Amino acid sequence: MCGIIGYIGKKVKIERLLVDSLKTLEYRGYDSAGIAFVTDKVNILKSSGKIINLEEKIDENVESNIGLAHTRWATHGKADDINAHPHKSGSVTIVHNGIIENYLELKEMLSKEGYTFKSETDTEIAAALLDYLKKKGIWSNLEVIKEFETYIKGSYALGIIFDDELDTLYATRKDSPLILGIGKEEYLIASDVSAIIGFTKKYILLDNEDIVKLTNDNYEIYNSNLQKLDRSIQEVNWDVEEAHKAGYPHFMLKEIMEEPKVLNDTIHEYVESVDSFMNKMPDFSKYKKIHIVACGSAMHAGLIGKYLIENYSDIEVNVEIASEYRYKKVFYDKETLLILISQSGETADTIASLRKAKADGIDTLGIVNVVGSTIARECDQVLYIRAGVEIAVATTKAYLLQVAMLMLINIKLMIEHNKITNEELSKLLDDLKNSPELIKNVIEKDELYKDIANSIYEDRDLFFIGRGIDYAISLEGSLKLKEISYLHSEAYQAGELKHGTISLVEDNTKIIAIMTDKDLALKTISNIKEVVARGAKVVLITKEELDSNYDFIFKKVVLPKANNYLMPLLTVIPLQLIAYHVADNRGLDIDKPRNLAKSVTVE
Ligand code: F6R
């Protein structure tokens, strides 16, 4: 949520450099964008809307080798030029990601000191606070930042330029992500590695309250007592090409097409053999209860985990939305494992839930994509999915791998609870290794998904229905469609429609029904007939074994024969592609849907 970049080094075409680097972070927010760069003074350029609007304003000839950039996901104040970052107050210019929670209190204090404010943002107040502390006159800029941190409640990743030290860039963070890129004769600060990969693969993960001081030829990192730190340098393990569309019209489509590969990578990392699987998976034997906490699609993946773990391992699982879990009364004990699922590893509510449980002494396990992210670092144990970089705001490949990881966790639980024989285990692991091939077969039917999308893209409302695990997948299908196509949809347990919602069904209402569970198929068919009788047109997603000559169906997707356990991996693919094609037909900005951001670092 909001992306920030800072650059200092040998390159001098600063406006182009900042704008191009900022584009790699645009998925974090795209309400407005801005840059600040140093000539004989600090210059600021900003624009509401996407980065392309800012790009139109840049002067390619200006030379400078120090600058900051920001792409905004609005929190305080509307998305206009005035609220866009950078913000300057007195002699201090900053870009900010996070939320200053006590900004009103600080605003009152600073107003009494004579400060006035142009924007509605909390960020301008942070800039004013830095300026105010500077004016006290007794501190170096490092000391000003140290003092600043004692005033702030909330989260921040900040890039800072002080007018009295124009050859130096400062940065600091607390509970919002920030990394330091270490290139040859150049340094960068950025919200994540995708912004630095075009310059260098080497980076340092900054910790809470670290303060960074960057000059042309040196970097220094301090803790909040201003003691110098020696932090280890890490290396990005993916290439710059991964951050490009590779010929696809959208990142989302590219990422769906990558699903067989990333699934294969993840499965092979954990399941070379039964022995390696046993070694790589944590020991869960002491846990009698599992809580899964996450947001959005990650929570939907958690629901799949719940169905699998409860059905196959006989262990009770509660799945909760992180923004609720963090504030509610939670019933857990030392025999409860809390699993946090997060692609980014930076989702504020998920982090808060993790910290709450840790403070209560509960064991935590993260299922995370971004290596070294806050959740990965703070969980007692972490299982990485290997999705690579996911740029489209709507998650596809990371969701798939979250589900796959929960399948692996459940297999380990089944072993620990004697719910699977050795024979069944090796067969299941073999089937899992085969699943990327099955996904390829499902993707190959893309013409069918386009045809379905053609028949629904002009509709206003849509329903998804399913029972059991198919209901959990329906939730994800509905979210995917809503978020990128703006077509309203609801996911319902197939048996629940008639308790109210069926009153919305009329002639030509489209319903996507998912039916992959043999034991529930007849029940789902009855529910389908109920809506067909009221004029609905039903798109059925089922599997070969359950397919029949259903003449009451409008359109049908038949998934290939597969181990029942693996069906969720296959079922979600048509839903992702249908959502994609609907949004494409509607001519929308698929990778950057309105109002959204990839990494939700505010609560
Ligand atoms: C939907 C989507 C979001 C995320 C959610 C959690 O397509 O991407 O619902 O799943 O914001 O994000 P992470 O997994 O980064 O914690």
Boltz pocket constraint, residues with backbone or C-beta under 6 A from the ligand:
constraints:
  - pocket:
      binder: B
      contacts: [[A, 295], [A, 296], [A, 297], [A, 298], [A, 299], [A, 341], [A, 342], [A, 343], [A, 344], [A, 345], [A, 346], [A, 347], [A, 350], [A, 393], [A, 394], [A, 395], [A, 396], [A, 479], [A, 480], [A, 483], [A, 597], [A, 598], [A, 599], [A, 600]]
      max_distance: 6.0
